Amino acid sequence: MVLSLGDFKFKALNFENLERSLEYGISSQARLNNTKAYFALSKGSEKIKLQGKILPLKGDKNTYLETLEAMAKEQKSYTLVGANGKYYGKFIIISLNDNRECFIDGSGFAKQSFSMDLERDYE
């Protein structure tokens, strides 16, 4: 396991990339004959994008993402924890995208890639 989101475990074979984005809620206001004024508009936000691949013929099955789809439909926050014990916080699944390739007669597809966008829930 490389990462877990709630009870869902991402295996090293399936996990390719984690991209983390932090925004600090800073905004600006233009002023006449002066430079911009900067101020804190909100407390900020944290977003994570996960990318991976699934190889059903290597034992992942064509149903690997069904659990994540069900979690996303619940519209709840889940704890995100790394294999090293790093606690990232509680995140909600904003979107889940999958791309299926290499179709085989009678057995579905041989390769699937996915990406998902998570956003930190501070509640």
N, C-alpha and C positions, 0 to 999 in steps of 0.2 A: 504494500500500500504506500502511495506517495502522498495522498491527500484524502481527507474525508469531509463530506458535506452532509451533515446529519448522519444517517446510517449508511449512506452510499459511500463506498470506498473506490477511489481511483487507483488502478494498478499502474505500475511503472510502464508496462507494455502499452497501455492505452493513453498515457498522459504525455503530451508534447510540450505544452507551454502555459505559463501563468504570467499574465500581464496585469500589473497593478497600477491604478491611476488615482492620484489624490488631488482633490481640488480644495482650496482653502477658503472659498466664499468671499474672495476679495473682488470688489467692483470699483469702477472709477466714474468720476463725474467731470465732464469738461467745464472749464471756467473761462470767462472772457479775459483776454489779455493775461493769461496765467497758465501754468502747467496744470495737468489733471490732478484732481484730488482723489486719493485712494482711501477706501474704508471697508470695514468688514460688514458684509451684507448678511451672511449666514455663517453657521459653524463649519461649513464645508461638507464634502462627501468623499466616499471611497468606492471605487469600482474595480472589479476584477474580471478579466476575460480569461477563460480556460479553453484550451484547444487540445484535441486528441484524435486518436484514430482507433478503429475497431476492426479486427480481422476475424470475422465469424468462422472461417475455416480453421483457425488456430484455437478454437474453443470459446470464443467470446459470445457466440450465438448471434442471431439476427435481432435479439430482443434486449441487448445490453442497455439501450437508452430508455427503455420503457419505464424503469424506476424513476429516472430523472424527469421524464415527462409527467408522471403522476405527481411527483413532488412539486413541479412548477404549477400544475393545475390547482394544487392546494393553496397557493398564494400565501405561503407562510415563510418565516425566516428559519434558517438552519445554521447550526454552528459549523464553521469552517476551521479545520485543524490540519496542520501539516504532519507528516510522519515523524518529524523530529520533535513534536509536541508544541510547535508554535501555534498559538491561538490567534487567528486572524479576526475573529468576531462573528457576529450573526449576520448572515447574508440572505437576501431574497433573490430568487431566480427571475431575472427580467426577461431573458430570451434564451431559446435553445434552438440551434440550427444544426441540421445534419445534411451530409452529402453522400449519396450512395453511388458506388462505382462497381464495375466488373461483374455484371449480372451473369448468373449461371442458370441454365434451364433446370427447373425442378428444385433448386435449393436457395433461391433468393440472390443475394449479392455477396461478393467476396471481400469488399473493402468499403468501409464507411468512415468518414471523418466528421467531427463535430466541433462546435464551439458554443460556449454559453457565456452570457453576460450576467454578472452578479452585482448587486449593489448593497452596501452596508446598511443595516437596519439598526439605528441607534436606540430604538425603543426598548 
